[in-house]
Amino acid sequence: MPFGLTNALASFQNILNDIFADFLDIFVVVYLDDIMIFSSCEEEHVKHVASVLQRLSDNNLFAKASKCVFHASSLVYLGYGVSIDVLKMDSSKVQQILNWPHPKNIKAPQSFLGFANFYHCFIKNYSKKITSLTSLLKKASPFIFNEEALSQFQIFKEAFNTSPILSHFNPSLQTILETDASDYALGAVLSQVDDSEKNPIAFDSRKLLPAELNYEIHD
């Protein structure tokens, strides 16, 4: 695939989607040149890997051995730490967030929130926690990063260091959806009960729209 063409990435993705059409979401996930193969047991995995390699070969595509990892129980894929039981944030990305310098102009919070938002599903009440930062983005207000804003910025960053690891959804387990609302944001957590322990599957939240700010919380 030639570099520099506007549609090169989309075309390459479409090619791989066509090649692996009957494998996708059954035992293969493909994002550009990153191919993840998942299986329920080692014996099955050997067959799946062989099928993928054969399919590549049949289409004159080849995997570079030095860039492949085989028979791994966990790996980092597209920014997520994936294992048989859990999903977590890539530790190197978390470290970048923890080391992020405090904002000095209006563009800085935009860059930070754009980066951090990738992991919003790991953070309980994410939208509520970023309120002090999003308030800095209002064009009608001057950019003032005072001690209170700095404190909230540090607390928000630390949430990534203490956030829970998410479990994979299991359709056979009891599922619980809990919701919450404040004066300016909504929040929810999806959990499942396994061995009498409630494990989070995902968190979600959003700020209330201007019209919604007039509603009662129970609405």
Z-matrix of the N, CA and C atoms (Angstrom, degrees):
N
C 1 1.456
C 2 1.533 1 108.77
N 3 1.346 2 119.69 1 120.17
C 4 1.465 3 122.10 2 -179.24
C 5 1.526 4 111.13 3 -63.56
N 6 1.340 5 115.84 4 141.93
C 7 1.456 6 120.57 5 176.85
C 8 1.528 7 109.65 6 -80.55
N 9 1.322 8 116.30 7 152.98
C 10 1.453 9 120.94 8 172.16
C 11 1.511 10 115.37 9 93.62
N 12 1.318 11 118.62 10 -17.16
C 13 1.457 12 120.41 11 179.23
C 14 1.528 13 110.10 12 -73.18
N 15 1.314 14 116.14 13 138.88
C 16 1.466 15 121.23 14 -175.58
C 17 1.525 16 112.38 15 -56.62
N 18 1.313 17 116.36 16 -42.20
C 19 1.467 18 120.51 17 -175.29
C 20 1.522 19 113.53 18 -98.47
N 21 1.339 20 117.08 19 12.88
C 22 1.467 21 120.29 20 -174.29
C 23 1.528 22 112.26 21 -59.66
N 24 1.332 23 117.24 22 -49.04
C 25 1.464 24 120.29 23 -176.54
C 26 1.526 25 111.62 24 -65.25
N 27 1.334 26 115.82 25 -44.24
C 28 1.464 27 119.37 26 -179.96
C 29 1.526 28 110.90 27 -64.05
N 30 1.332 29 116.07 28 -39.42
C 31 1.468 30 120.06 29 179.56
C 32 1.525 31 110.96 30 -65.82
N 33 1.342 32 115.70 31 -41.85
C 34 1.462 33 119.92 32 179.79
C 35 1.525 34 110.78 33 -64.24
N 36 1.338 35 116.16 34 -41.52
C 37 1.466 36 120.00 35 178.03
C 38 1.528 37 110.70 36 -62.23
N 39 1.326 38 116.73 37 -41.66
C 40 1.465 39 120.36 38 179.48
C 41 1.525 40 111.61 39 -64.18
N 42 1.344 41 115.81 40 -38.15
C 43 1.465 42 120.12 41 178.59
C 44 1.527 43 110.48 42 -61.58
N 45 1.343 44 116.04 43 -47.93
C 46 1.464 45 119.65 44 -179.25
C 47 1.529 46 111.65 45 -66.93
N 48 1.323 47 116.49 46 -36.52
C 49 1.469 48 119.25 47 176.83
C 50 1.527 49 111.06 48 -61.65
N 51 1.320 50 116.10 49 -38.47
C 52 1.468 51 119.77 50 178.23
C 53 1.532 52 111.11 51 -69.11
N 54 1.339 53 115.79 52 -42.31
C 55 1.466 54 120.44 53 -178.19
C 56 1.529 55 111.39 54 -62.60
N 57 1.352 56 115.70 55 -41.70
C 58 1.468 57 120.29 56 -175.92
C 59 1.528 58 112.59 57 -104.63
N 60 1.323 59 117.17 58 23.68
C 61 1.470 60 121.20 59 -173.93
C 62 1.523 61 113.15 60 -53.02
N 63 1.330 62 117.00 61 -41.64
C 64 1.468 63 119.95 62 -177.55
C 65 1.528 64 113.13 63 -84.59
N 66 1.339 65 117.36 64 -1.67
C 67 1.469 66 121.83 65 177.55
C 68 1.535 67 112.23 66 -103.73
N 69 1.347 68 115.97 67 -25.50
C 70 1.461 69 120.96 68 -170.28
C 71 1.527 70 112.46 69 -57.97
N 72 1.340 71 114.35 70 132.40
C 73 1.465 72 123.66 71 177.84
C 74 1.526 73 113.08 72 63.61
N 75 1.324 74 117.04 73 5.61
C 76 1.464 75 121.33 74 172.13
C 77 1.525 76 109.08 75 -99.29
N 78 1.342 77 115.61 76 -49.20
C 79 1.461 78 120.04 77 170.81
C 80 1.524 79 112.11 78 -149.40
N 81 1.329 80 116.78 79 11.85
C 82 1.464 81 121.13 80 -179.07
C 83 1.526 82 110.82 81 -137.00
N 84 1.336 83 115.45 82 138.94
C 85 1.461 84 122.96 83 169.09
C 86 1.524 85 106.53 84 -125.19
N 87 1.325 86 117.02 85 130.92
C 88 1.465 87 120.83 86 -176.89
C 89 1.520 88 110.07 87 -125.23
N 90 1.330 89 115.96 88 127.21
C 91 1.466 90 121.22 89 169.57
C 92 1.518 91 107.15 90 -131.75
N 93 1.328 92 116.37 91 103.65
C 94 1.467 93 122.68 92 -175.65
C 95 1.528 94 109.12 93 54.80
N 96 1.343 95 117.35 94 -120.25
C 97 1.470 96 118.34 95 -177.82
C 98 1.523 97 112.87 96 -96.01
N 99 1.331 98 116.96 97 12.53
C 100 1.466 99 121.23 98 175.58
C 101 1.527 100 108.86 99 -100.34
N 102 1.316 101 115.99 100 111.87
C 103 1.461 102 121.56 101 -178.75
C 104 1.527 103 109.12 102 -114.81
N 105 1.320 104 116.79 103 121.20
C 106 1.460 105 121.29 104 177.39
C 107 1.526 106 108.83 105 -110.05
N 108 1.325 107 115.37 106 129.94
C 109 1.465 108 122.23 107 179.16
C 110 1.528 109 108.03 108 -112.72
N 111 1.314 110 117.56 109 127.04
C 112 1.466 111 120.77 110 -178.70
C 113 1.524 112 109.93 111 -126.14
N 114 1.323 113 115.71 112 146.13
C 115 1.464 114 121.18 113 -176.09
C 116 1.521 115 109.85 114 -147.24
N 117 1.322 116 116.15 115 162.17
C 118 1.465 117 120.84 116 -178.56
C 119 1.522 118 113.05 117 -87.42
N 120 1.340 119 117.55 118 -16.09
C 121 1.461 120 121.04 119 177.98
C 122 1.526 121 109.30 120 -154.71
N 123 1.340 122 115.80 121 165.97
C 124 1.465 123 120.00 122 -175.62
C 125 1.527 124 112.07 123 -66.32
N 126 1.314 125 116.61 124 -40.57
C 127 1.465 126 119.89 125 -179.50
C 128 1.530 127 110.91 126 -60.99
N 129 1.315 128 115.39 127 -42.70
C 130 1.461 129 120.85 128 178.42
C 131 1.523 130 110.78 129 -66.75
N 132 1.334 131 115.42 130 -36.30
C 133 1.461 132 120.46 131 -177.65
C 134 1.528 133 111.32 132 -64.99
N 135 1.322 134 116.77 133 -39.36
C 136 1.471 135 120.68 134 177.91
C 137 1.527 136 109.85 135 -57.57
N 138 1.315 137 116.65 136 -43.33
C 139 1.466 138 121.15 137 -179.89
C 140 1.527 139 110.98 138 -67.50
N 141 1.330 140 116.27 139 -39.84
C 142 1.462 141 119.99 140 -179.94
C 143 1.524 142 111.30 141 -65.06
N 144 1.329 143 116.89 142 -45.02
C 145 1.467 144 120.75 143 179.01
C 146 1.525 145 110.23 144 -60.88
N 147 1.320 146 116.56 145 -44.75
C 148 1.467 147 120.82 146 179.28
C 149 1.528 148 110.95 147 -61.15
N 150 1.322 149 116.92 148 -38.96
C 151 1.465 150 121.00 149 179.99
C 152 1.521 151 111.44 150 -65.43
N 153 1.337 152 115.86 151 -41.48
C 154 1.469 153 120.27 152 179.87
C 155 1.523 154 110.85 153 -66.83
N 156 1.322 155 117.32 154 -46.16
C 157 1.466 156 120.84 155 179.56
C 158 1.529 157 111.06 156 -62.62
N 159 1.314 158 116.55 157 -39.49
C 160 1.465 159 120.07 158 178.40
C 161 1.527 160 110.83 159 -65.94
N 162 1.326 161 116.59 160 -40.35
C 163 1.461 162 120.52 161 -179.97
C 164 1.531 163 110.34 162 -64.99
N 165 1.330 164 117.10 163 -39.60
C 166 1.465 165 120.44 164 175.62
C 167 1.520 166 110.47 165 -61.45
N 168 1.324 167 115.86 166 -47.98
C 169 1.465 168 120.97 167 -179.02
C 170 1.526 169 111.39 168 -60.78
N 171 1.317 170 117.15 169 -40.68
C 172 1.467 171 121.32 170 -179.95
C 173 1.525 172 111.86 171 -61.81
N 174 1.333 173 115.79 172 -23.51
C 175 1.465 174 120.63 173 -178.63
C 176 1.530 175 112.10 174 -109.28
N 177 1.339 176 115.26 175 20.11
C 178 1.472 177 121.47 176 178.10
C 179 1.525 178 112.58 177 57.65
N 180 1.310 179 116.11 178 36.13
C 181 1.459 180 122.95 179 174.08
C 182 1.523 181 107.80 180 -117.71
N 183 1.332 182 115.55 181 145.84
C 184 1.458 183 118.86 182 -174.26
C 185 1.525 184 110.41 183 -137.15
N 186 1.325 185 115.94 184 145.51
C 187 1.463 186 122.44 185 177.28
C 188 1.524 187 109.13 186 -98.00
N 189 1.332 188 116.38 187 131.72
C 190 1.458 189 121.12 188 178.47
C 191 1.525 190 109.00 189 -79.17
N 192 1.323 191 116.88 190 121.44
C 193 1.469 192 121.66 191 -173.19
C 194 1.521 193 112.46 192 -56.94
N 195 1.333 194 117.03 193 -38.15
C 196 1.470 195 120.57 194 -176.68
C 197 1.527 196 112.37 195 -68.03
N 198 1.321 197 117.18 196 -16.34
C 199 1.460 198 120.78 197 179.85
C 200 1.532 199 112.05 198 -105.64
N 201 1.318 200 115.77 199 8.10
C 202 1.471 201 120.22 200 -179.08
C 203 1.531 202 111.28 201 -105.83
N 204 1.309 203 115.49 202 148.66
C 205 1.465 204 122.40 203 172.68
C 206 1.523 205 106.78 204 -126.65
N 207 1.323 206 116.32 205 124.47
C 208 1.458 207 120.37 206 -176.68
C 209 1.533 208 111.43 207 -113.26
N 210 1.315 209 116.41 208 145.29
C 211 1.470 210 123.87 209 173.80
C 212 1.535 211 111.78 210 55.30
N 213 1.314 212 116.30 211 44.25
C 214 1.468 213 121.05 212 178.25
C 215 1.529 214 109.74 213 -91.87
N 216 1.326 215 116.53 214 141.66
C 217 1.467 216 120.45 215 176.97
C 218 1.525 217 111.43 216 -85.73
N 219 1.335 218 116.42 217 -14.38
C 220 1.460 219 121.35 218 176.72
C 221 1.525 220 108.44 219 -154.81
N 222 1.330 221 115.69 220 156.93
C 223 1.458 222 120.15 221 178.28
C 224 1.516 223 109.28 222 -163.15
N 225 1.338 224 115.36 223 165.15
C 226 1.458 225 121.36 224 173.36
C 227 1.521 226 107.03 225 -98.97
N 228 1.329 227 116.05 226 122.49
C 229 1.464 228 120.77 227 -177.14
C 230 1.518 229 109.29 228 -134.02
N 231 1.323 230 115.62 229 117.24
C 232 1.462 231 122.65 230 178.05
C 233 1.528 232 112.17 231 53.21
N 234 1.323 233 116.07 232 42.41
C 235 1.458 234 120.56 233 175.54
C 236 1.516 235 115.53 234 87.86
N 237 1.321 236 117.35 235 1.73
C 238 1.459 237 121.19 236 179.96
C 239 1.524 238 110.59 237 -119.39
N 240 1.328 239 115.72 238 142.08
C 241 1.447 240 120.94 239 171.46
C 242 1.521 241 108.05 240 -87.71
N 243 1.321 242 116.90 241 114.37
C 244 1.461 243 122.00 242 -173.79
C 245 1.520 244 109.74 243 -113.45
N 246 1.330 245 116.50 244 130.79
C 247 1.463 246 120.91 245 174.11
C 248 1.519 247 108.38 246 -138.32
N 249 1.312 248 116.52 247 -177.85
C 250 1.464 249 120.48 248 -175.43
C 251 1.529 250 112.34 249 -64.33
N 252 1.330 251 117.71 250 -28.71
C 253 1.462 252 120.61 251 -174.91
C 254 1.522 253 114.25 252 -110.03
N 255 1.337 254 117.50 253 -30.67
C 256 1.462 255 119.25 254 -168.60
C 257 1.527 256 112.67 255 -135.54
N 258 1.333 257 112.89 256 166.01
C 259 1.461 258 122.77 257 174.00
C 260 1.521 259 106.87 258 -126.60
N 261 1.324 260 117.36 259 131.64
C 262 1.455 261 120.00 260 -179.54
C 263 1.519 262 110.57 261 -140.91
N 264 1.320 263 115.48 262 169.91
C 265 1.452 264 120.55 263 179.02
C 266 1.523 265 110.37 264 -76.49
N 267 1.317 266 115.94 265 148.52
C 268 1.461 267 121.35 266 175.23
C 269 1.527 268 107.75 267 -65.40
N 270 1.323 269 117.61 268 121.61
C 271 1.467 270 121.72 269 -175.19
C 272 1.525 271 112.19 270 -59.94
N 273 1.327 272 118.34 271 -32.02
C 274 1.467 273 120.38 272 179.49
C 275 1.526 274 110.62 273 -68.76
N 276 1.341 275 117.21 274 -35.00
C 277 1.460 276 120.98 275 177.44
C 278 1.528 277 110.62 276 -70.85
N 279 1.326 278 116.08 277 -39.29
C 280 1.462 279 120.21 278 177.08
C 281 1.520 280 110.32 279 -61.06
N 282 1.322 281 116.75 280 -41.40
C 283 1.461 282 120.56 281 179.58
C 284 1.523 283 110.98 282 -63.02
N 285 1.329 284 117.25 283 -37.00
C 286 1.458 285 120.66 284 176.34
C 287 1.521 286 110.82 285 -61.66
N 288 1.330 287 116.26 286 -40.77
C 289 1.465 288 120.50 287 178.37
C 290 1.521 289 110.62 288 -65.34
N 291 1.332 290 116.94 289 -44.63
C 292 1.466 291 120.88 290 -178.89
C 293 1.521 292 111.55 291 -64.36
N 294 1.329 293 117.38 292 -31.35
C 295 1.467 294 121.63 293 -178.27
C 296 1.526 295 113.14 294 -91.17
N 297 1.324 296 117.51 295 1.59
C 298 1.465 297 121.04 296 -175.76
C 299 1.532 298 110.25 297 -64.56
N 300 1.331 299 118.60 298 127.52
C 301 1.472 300 120.48 299 -179.82
C 302 1.525 301 111.32 300 -68.89
N 303 1.328 302 116.33 301 154.97
C 304 1.461 303 118.52 302 -178.97
C 305 1.533 304 110.17 303 -69.28
N 306 1.326 305 117.19 304 146.37
C 307 1.466 306 122.13 305 -175.66
C 308 1.528 307 112.44 306 -62.46
N 309 1.339 308 114.78 307 140.18
C 310 1.464 309 120.60 308 178.31
C 311 1.523 310 112.19 309 -118.86
N 312 1.338 311 116.41 310 -8.93
C 313 1.459 312 120.97 311 176.33
C 314 1.519 313 108.20 312 -152.33
N 315 1.324 314 117.11 313 174.55
C 316 1.464 315 121.00 314 -172.84
C 317 1.526 316 113.11 315 -67.27
N 318 1.336 317 117.73 316 -23.66
C 319 1.464 318 120.07 317 -179.94
C 320 1.530 319 112.08 318 -75.44
N 321 1.325 320 116.20 319 -26.77
C 322 1.468 321 120.38 320 -177.09
C 323 1.531 322 112.75 321 -62.75
N 324 1.348 323 119.54 322 -47.74
C 325 1.473 324 118.67 323 177.20
C 326 1.523 325 112.43 324 -62.39
N 327 1.332 326 116.98 325 -33.52
C 328 1.461 327 120.25 326 178.57
C 329 1.525 328 110.85 327 -62.16
N 330 1.332 329 116.26 328 -45.48
C 331 1.466 330 120.73 329 179.62
C 332 1.524 331 110.79 330 -64.59
N 333 1.334 332 115.60 331 -43.74
C 334 1.462 333 119.82 332 -177.97
C 335 1.522 334 111.44 333 -64.24
N 336 1.336 335 116.36 334 -47.89
C 337 1.465 336 119.89 335 -178.34
C 338 1.527 337 111.32 336 -66.63
N 339 1.334 338 116.78 337 -34.16
C 340 1.456 339 119.79 338 176.39
C 341 1.513 340 111.79 339 -62.37
N 342 1.336 341 116.00 340 -36.92
C 343 1.466 342 121.45 341 178.73
C 344 1.529 343 110.80 342 -75.22
N 345 1.328 344 116.56 343 -47.35
C 346 1.467 345 121.42 344 -174.66
C 347 1.526 346 112.56 345 -70.18
N 348 1.328 347 117.19 346 -29.35
C 349 1.464 348 120.55 347 -175.70
C 350 1.528 349 112.91 348 -61.80
N 351 1.322 350 116.77 349 -20.85
C 352 1.463 351 121.08 350 178.98
C 353 1.533 352 111.09 351 -57.59
N 354 1.346 353 116.27 352 -29.77
C 355 1.464 354 120.81 353 -176.72
C 356 1.532 355 112.79 354 -107.48
N 357 1.328 356 116.89 355 23.39
C 358 1.463 357 118.66 356 -175.46
C 359 1.526 358 112.91 357 -61.25
N 360 1.341 359 117.77 358 -28.04
C 361 1.472 360 119.64 359 -177.42
C 362 1.528 361 112.50 360 -71.33
N 363 1.345 362 117.70 361 -7.92
C 364 1.468 363 121.64 362 177.79
C 365 1.535 364 112.01 363 -94.26
N 366 1.332 365 117.03 364 -13.57
C 367 1.463 366 121.20 365 -170.92
C 368 1.522 367 110.73 366 -108.12
N 369 1.318 368 116.26 367 119.38
C 370 1.460 369 120.68 368 177.59
C 371 1.525 370 110.01 369 -66.88
N 372 1.342 371 116.47 370 134.09
C 373 1.467 372 122.88 371 179.97
C 374 1.530 373 111.68 372 54.30
N 375 1.319 374 115.94 373 44.59
C 376 1.466 375 121.77 374 -177.33
C 377 1.530 376 111.63 375 -55.25
N 378 1.333 377 117.02 376 -48.89
C 379 1.469 378 120.41 377 -176.88
C 380 1.522 379 112.00 378 -62.13
N 381 1.319 380 116.15 379 -35.07
C 382 1.464 381 120.21 380 178.07
C 383 1.519 382 110.51 381 -68.10
N 384 1.315 383 116.42 382 -37.98
C 385 1.464 384 120.94 383 -177.33
C 386 1.533 385 112.85 384 -70.65
N 387 1.342 386 117.51 385 -25.19
C 388 1.469 387 119.05 386 -177.16
C 389 1.528 388 112.62 387 -97.15
N 390 1.324 389 117.56 388 6.99
C 391 1.462 390 120.55 389 -176.96
C 392 1.518 391 112.33 390 -56.09
N 393 1.337 392 117.06 391 -44.10
C 394 1.466 393 119.79 392 -178.46
C 395 1.519 394 111.71 393 -64.95
N 396 1.344 395 117.10 394 -30.36
C 397 1.465 396 120.30 395 178.94
C 398 1.523 397 111.52 396 -78.45
N 399 1.331 398 117.27 397 -42.09
C 400 1.462 399 119.51 398 179.93
C 401 1.525 400 111.42 399 -66.53
N 402 1.325 401 117.06 400 -26.99
C 403 1.467 402 119.59 401 177.63
C 404 1.525 403 111.61 402 -66.25
N 405 1.344 404 116.59 403 -23.81
C 406 1.466 405 120.63 404 178.05
C 407 1.521 406 112.04 405 -73.27
N 408 1.332 407 116.97 406 -14.66
C 409 1.465 408 121.22 407 -175.78
C 410 1.520 409 112.81 408 -90.13
N 411 1.319 410 117.69 409 -4.19
C 412 1.459 411 120.79 410 -179.80
C 413 1.525 412 109.98 411 -69.28
N 414 1.334 413 115.34 412 121.47
C 415 1.466 414 120.12 413 -175.97
C 416 1.522 415 112.18 414 -66.59
N 417 1.328 416 116.03 415 -27.82
C 418 1.464 417 119.28 416 -177.83
C 419 1.521 418 112.55 417 -76.12
N 420 1.341 419 116.96 418 -12.91
C 421 1.460 420 120.87 419 -177.45
C 422 1.526 421 110.48 420 -109.04
N 423 1.327 422 117.46 421 145.04
C 424 1.471 423 119.85 422 176.71
C 425 1.526 424 110.45 423 -69.69
N 426 1.335 425 116.40 424 150.89
C 427 1.460 426 120.66 425 179.35
C 428 1.527 427 108.68 426 -79.35
N 429 1.322 428 115.81 427 110.78
C 430 1.465 429 121.23 428 179.86
C 431 1.525 430 108.23 429 -129.10
N 432 1.317 431 116.20 430 109.09
C 433 1.463 432 120.66 431 179.35
C 434 1.528 433 107.73 432 -105.75
N 435 1.341 434 115.31 433 86.56
C 436 1.459 435 121.10 434 -175.65
C 437 1.530 436 111.18 435 -90.52
N 438 1.322 437 116.23 436 -172.53
C 439 1.464 438 121.17 437 -177.70
C 440 1.527 439 112.06 438 -62.74
N 441 1.322 440 116.38 439 -37.24
C 442 1.465 441 119.86 440 179.03
C 443 1.529 442 110.65 441 -65.22
N 444 1.336 443 115.95 442 -42.81
C 445 1.470 444 120.13 443 178.69
C 446 1.522 445 110.72 444 -64.82
N 447 1.336 446 116.57 445 -39.06
C 448 1.465 447 120.70 446 178.35
C 449 1.524 448 110.72 447 -63.39
N 450 1.338 449 115.94 448 -41.78
C 451 1.460 450 120.37 449 179.40
C 452 1.530 451 110.82 450 -62.73
N 453 1.340 452 117.05 451 -43.98
C 454 1.463 453 121.19 452 179.15
C 455 1.528 454 111.33 453 -65.92
N 456 1.336 455 115.66 454 -34.94
C 457 1.465 456 121.06 455 178.20
C 458 1.522 457 110.40 456 -63.65
N 459 1.331 458 116.70 457 -43.63
C 460 1.463 459 121.34 458 179.75
C 461 1.531 460 111.52 459 -67.82
N 462 1.331 461 116.12 460 -40.12
C 463 1.466 462 120.45 461 178.74
C 464 1.527 463 110.22 462 -63.46
N 465 1.340 464 115.57 463 -41.47
C 466 1.460 465 119.91 464 179.58
C 467 1.525 466 110.96 465 -64.42
N 468 1.316 467 117.64 466 -43.42
C 469 1.467 468 120.39 467 178.76
C 470 1.525 469 110.76 468 -62.08
N 471 1.314 470 116.81 469 -39.39
C 472 1.462 471 120.61 470 -177.96
C 473 1.528 472 111.47 471 -66.13
N 474 1.341 473 116.72 472 -24.47
C 475 1.465 474 120.21 473 178.06
C 476 1.526 475 111.23 474 -60.60
N 477 1.328 476 116.95 475 -28.47
C 478 1.467 477 120.40 476 178.48
C 479 1.528 478 111.00 477 -74.65
N 480 1.319 479 115.64 478 -25.38
C 481 1.461 480 120.31 479 -179.60
C 482 1.521 481 111.86 480 -81.23
N 483 1.324 482 116.08 481 -21.88
C 484 1.469 483 120.58 482 -175.88
C 485 1.529 484 112.30 483 -116.35
N 486 1.324 485 117.31 484 7.03
C 487 1.465 486 120.49 485 -177.04
C 488 1.524 487 110.75 486 -68.50
N 489 1.320 488 117.12 487 149.74
C 490 1.469 489 119.75 488 -178.15
C 491 1.524 490 112.35 489 -74.20
N 492 1.307 491 115.07 490 158.50
C 493 1.459 492 121.46 491 171.09
C 494 1.527 493 107.59 492 -82.83
N 495 1.308 494 117.30 493 137.49
C 496 1.458 495 121.38 494 -177.54
C 497 1.527 496 111.29 495 -91.74
N 498 1.315 497 115.69 496 141.04
C 499 1.466 498 121.14 497 176.12
C 500 1.523 499 109.53 498 -89.20
N 501 1.312 500 116.14 499 156.11
C 502 1.459 501 120.45 500 174.63
C 503 1.526 502 109.40 501 -75.87
N 504 1.317 503 116.17 502 145.35
C 505 1.462 504 120.36 503 178.92
C 506 1.523 505 110.40 504 -67.94
N 507 1.330 506 114.94 505 132.62
C 508 1.462 507 121.60 506 178.72
C 509 1.529 508 108.07 507 -122.77
N 510 1.332 509 118.16 508 110.07
C 511 1.471 510 120.26 509 -175.69
C 512 1.523 511 114.42 510 -62.37
N 513 1.319 512 118.00 511 -13.54
C 514 1.465 513 120.33 512 -178.58
C 515 1.529 514 112.69 513 -88.95
N 516 1.334 515 117.76 514 -7.66
C 517 1.464 516 121.47 515 -177.55
C 518 1.524 517 111.86 516 -97.93
N 519 1.327 518 115.31 517 158.02
C 520 1.462 519 120.61 518 175.21
C 521 1.526 520 109.22 519 -65.03
N 522 1.334 521 116.30 520 132.57
C 523 1.464 522 121.82 521 -177.60
C 524 1.521 523 110.00 522 -112.76
N 525 1.327 524 115.95 523 135.73
C 526 1.464 525 121.80 524 -178.64
C 527 1.525 526 109.16 525 -125.50
N 528 1.328 527 117.02 526 129.77
C 529 1.460 528 122.55 527 174.74
C 530 1.518 529 108.51 528 -114.10
N 531 1.329 530 116.92 529 118.67
C 532 1.461 531 122.45 530 179.14
C 533 1.525 532 108.99 531 -113.27
N 534 1.317 533 116.41 532 135.03
C 535 1.461 534 121.24 533 -179.32
C 536 1.520 535 110.48 534 -121.79
N 537 1.323 536 114.98 535 157.84
C 538 1.461 537 120.88 536 -178.85
C 539 1.523 538 107.92 537 -150.21
N 540 1.322 539 116.09 538 155.42
C 541 1.461 540 120.99 539 178.35
C 542 1.516 541 109.70 540 -145.39
N 543 1.328 542 115.08 541 143.68
C 544 1.460 543 121.02 542 174.14
C 545 1.525 544 107.23 543 -122.15
N 546 1.305 545 117.15 544 -169.27
C 547 1.464 546 120.42 545 -179.43
C 548 1.524 547 112.39 546 -68.83
N 549 1.336 548 117.54 547 -17.58
C 550 1.469 549 118.92 548 -173.98
C 551 1.531 550 114.41 549 -139.76
N 552 1.330 551 118.91 550 4.76
C 553 1.467 552 119.77 551 -179.36
C 554 1.525 553 111.33 552 -154.20
N 555 1.337 554 114.66 553 158.47
C 556 1.457 555 122.73 554 174.87
C 557 1.522 556 108.90 555 -117.00
N 558 1.323 557 116.30 556 148.69
C 559 1.457 558 119.68 557 179.20
C 560 1.517 559 110.96 558 -143.78
N 561 1.330 560 115.95 559 154.98
C 562 1.462 561 120.74 560 178.67
C 563 1.517 562 109.33 561 -153.22
N 564 1.323 563 115.60 562 152.18
C 565 1.462 564 120.84 563 174.60
C 566 1.525 565 108.44 564 -136.88
N 567 1.315 566 115.77 565 131.79
C 568 1.457 567 122.47 566 175.91
C 569 1.520 568 107.85 567 -101.99
N 570 1.330 569 117.10 568 123.90
C 571 1.464 570 122.07 569 -177.39
C 572 1.523 571 110.09 570 -131.01
N 573 1.328 572 114.86 571 164.21
C 574 1.461 573 121.08 572 173.34
C 575 1.521 574 109.24 573 -135.46
N 576 1.320 575 115.16 574 147.87
C 577 1.458 576 121.24 575 -178.31
C 578 1.521 577 109.25 576 -98.32
N 579 1.330 578 115.35 577 123.68
C 580 1.463 579 121.49 578 178.80
C 581 1.523 580 108.12 579 -135.32
N 582 1.326 581 117.36 580 121.45
C 583 1.469 582 121.93 581 -176.92
C 584 1.525 583 111.18 582 53.69
N 585 1.334 584 115.57 583 45.20
C 586 1.475 585 123.77 584 177.96
C 587 1.524 586 112.94 585 66.17
N 588 1.318 587 117.79 586 10.47
C 589 1.462 588 121.38 587 179.12
C 590 1.524 589 109.52 588 -112.59
N 591 1.338 590 115.98 589 131.70
C 592 1.460 591 120.86 590 -179.63
C 593 1.528 592 109.71 591 -89.65
N 594 1.330 593 116.51 592 117.80
C 595 1.462 594 122.06 593 -177.20
C 596 1.525 595 110.54 594 -111.83
N 597 1.339 596 118.04 595 130.14
C 598 1.469 597 120.06 596 179.47
C 599 1.526 598 111.77 597 -69.82
N 600 1.324 599 115.79 598 139.20
C 601 1.460 600 122.78 599 175.81
C 602 1.526 601 109.81 600 -101.94
N 603 1.341 602 116.04 601 -41.32
C 604 1.469 603 120.57 602 178.93
C 605 1.517 604 109.75 603 -165.59
N 606 1.333 605 114.97 604 150.86
C 607 1.457 606 122.12 605 172.84
C 608 1.528 607 107.96 606 -112.52
N 609 1.325 608 115.95 607 150.33
C 610 1.463 609 119.77 608 174.70
C 611 1.516 610 108.50 609 -147.39
N 612 1.320 611 116.22 610 151.65
C 613 1.456 612 120.85 611 178.64
C 614 1.523 613 108.99 612 -164.98
N 615 1.310 614 115.41 613 161.48
C 616 1.466 615 120.13 614 173.96
C 617 1.514 616 109.36 615 -158.38
N 618 1.341 617 115.31 616 157.20
C 619 1.458 618 120.50 617 175.00
C 620 1.518 619 109.43 618 -74.37
N 621 1.313 620 116.27 619 150.59
C 622 1.453 621 120.54 620 175.20
C 623 1.523 622 109.93 621 -72.76
N 624 1.324 623 115.79 622 144.00
C 625 1.455 624 120.90 623 174.64
C 626 1.525 625 109.10 624 -71.85
N 627 1.349 626 117.98 625 157.52
C 628 1.476 627 119.67 626 -178.65
C 629 1.526 628 113.58 627 -50.46
N 630 1.337 629 117.73 628 -43.39
C 631 1.469 630 120.13 629 179.99
C 632 1.522 631 111.42 630 -66.54
N 633 1.340 632 116.73 631 -33.27
C 634 1.462 633 121.08 632 -177.70
C 635 1.525 634 112.23 633 -72.22
N 636 1.323 635 116.74 634 -19.94
C 637 1.465 636 119.98 635 178.90
C 638 1.525 637 111.70 636 -64.52
N 639 1.323 638 116.52 637 -19.10
C 640 1.463 639 120.71 638 179.85
C 641 1.526 640 112.55 639 -85.48
N 642 1.335 641 117.01 640 -10.64
C 643 1.459 642 120.48 641 -178.41
C 644 1.526 643 110.64 642 -76.60
N 645 1.330 644 115.16 643 155.83
C 646 1.452 645 120.27 644 168.26
C 647 1.530 646 108.52 645 -70.51
N 648 1.327 647 117.64 646 150.33
C 649 1.464 648 121.09 647 -176.87
C 650 1.524 649 111.54 648 -57.85
N 651 1.339 650 118.00 649 -37.48
C 652 1.467 651 120.11 650 -177.45
C 653 1.529 652 112.29 651 -71.84
N 654 1.347 653 118.59 652 -10.99
C 655 1.463 654 121.65 653 176.96
C 656 1.524 655 111.14 654 -83.91
